[in-house]
């Protein structure tokens, strides 16, 4: 079998050299790992020994493959005289060198397994960093001057998304968070278009006599979604409650109308009965029949007089006031509404709509109504006791119907949300 010296400058020798070079790099990595993981001294010593032995073998192979070949071709002799032990190694079969590298690799593999087991069973800076990188929440810690000392993977991704730059300054991250989020007490809520919601919390930490700043980002996407659904359900329930109150008021008016209709029907029936009694009296007159007929006519006349005093229809303005009172809105009215016609109905519609919005959207309980001018220069102002949304009001539903009714009657309508929600109608 060929010795290593014979194959040193052939393909086999080159392969043995490359494999040993990789094993040497592996041994160097294991040496660094055992020191970084604070392994026992036996493991550190084994890694150092592997590194030294690998370095010696690497130098030996390097001399046999390159230096010896170069010097032999140039000078016809070896550049230096190796000890007998080294010469003996050169004369070994190349398979024994390959077997030695195999044993060397097996020892490196055993030491790697030990380092891996040690990293999983012992707490170290690296294991803490890996654990924090696996957290679903973001963590960032900086010193008192704002220089970032630590940031896990989640917070790094958040900062890259918000600022578009690497995370190295605390104040830059805070400015980006404050600009894109909404205050939630002492915390900040950031909800993006993708549906993800993050809750940021900032606090100061004192440790080892030094001050640090910490930012945490908690994923509250599911809680945010449920909260939005609850708010939407609450708005719907509030709207249903308002409708129930309105229907309750209108049902009272409907009941009154039914009672009035029943009374009128009764009167009409009594009139028909009187006519029949009168016809019978005329055909067969008697004193007893005359007395009964006179009493019946008198009672019927009293009912007819009361019916004449009752208006045929309920006043729309009074109905609007009753509706506002029924849903819990206190109306303070200054001036008099139009006496009759379309303007009075329009004023009633505006009162109902503004009272409903006061309860449903503003959370108020008082409504001020002011009238001024005559029919040719008529003006109505409705103002509740709360401010409207800063972004303005989208006219839809009742407000849109009110504007259309105002335009049909030649009335100009304006809306204002600050400092109070106000509707103005002017003819």
Protein Blocks (a to p, Z undefined) as FASTA:
>chain_A
ZZfklmmmmmklmmmmmmmmmmmmmmmmmmmmmmmnopafklmmmmmmmmmmmmmmmmmm
mmmmmmmmmmmmmnopafbdcdfklmmmmmpcfklmmmmmmmmmmmmmmmmmmmmmmmmm
pccfklmmmmmmmpmbdcddddfkopafbdcfklmmmmmmmnopacfbfklmmmmmmmmm
ccehjaccdddfkopacddddddddeehiacdddddddfklmmmmmmmmmmmmmmmmmmm
mmmmmmmmmmmmmmmmmmmmmmmmmmmmmmmmmmmmmmmmmmmgcfklmmmmmmmmmmmm
mmmmmmmmpcfbdcfklmmmmmmmmnopacddedjddfbdjklmmmmmmmmmmmmmmmmm
nopabdcdddedjfklgcdddddfbdcdfkbpadehjlmmmmmmmmmnopacdddfbfbd
cddddZZ
